[in-house]
Amino acid sequence: MSCRRVGLMAAMSVLGLTACSQSSNTSTPATIQTSNVAPSLWNPCESKDLPDDAITAAGLDPKSKEKGVVQFTTYHLCDWGGGWYLAEIGAGGIAYDHELNNDKYTDRENLAIGDRRAVRMRNNTIAGECDILFAIPGGSALFAVGPNLDAGTATSGHGDSCVEVTRVATALAKYLPSI
């Protein structure tokens, strides 16, 4: 799991617990666990919910997938390489309103992506990251794009993370469950 993802997990965690492991094994996710909660209705890490061909069509490399999960909320996280950036998608039991009103976000902008409402916002806890939040049954789905810091990429000069997250979310939002 990338340490960048640990930052996202910490940012999303209401308890602030984090873990970081270096593993290329995508079958064994790193976890944060504090209690048992019902599983998410949609898991972006599962090909039945988000197929590899959709990931490819979004301009991401399915072979670069890394899995993680924040188990206290059953929040599943996967990220994919997209060149200068990492695209991460998380989904699960964090309430949409709770995540939307988190003070780590600034520059909130309401969007329509396909037939869904979404909010795009800057994440102040991860330099250069831009996120899009969707409501899904039982919680929320968050699309995040930020510089690929694990590859030593600088946080500027490579592109606009808000443009990229909008492009990725637009390509993949049709796979989100209906609310």
Secondary structure, DSSP 8 states (H G I E B T S, - for coil): --HHHHHHHHHH-SS----------TTS-EEE-SS-----S--TTSTTTS-HHHHHHTT--GGG-EEEEETTTTEEEEEEE-SSEEEEEEEESS-HHHHHT-TTEEEEEEEEETTEEEEEEEETTSTT-EEEEEEETTEEEEEEEEE-GGGT--SSSS--HHHHHHHHHHHHGGGS---
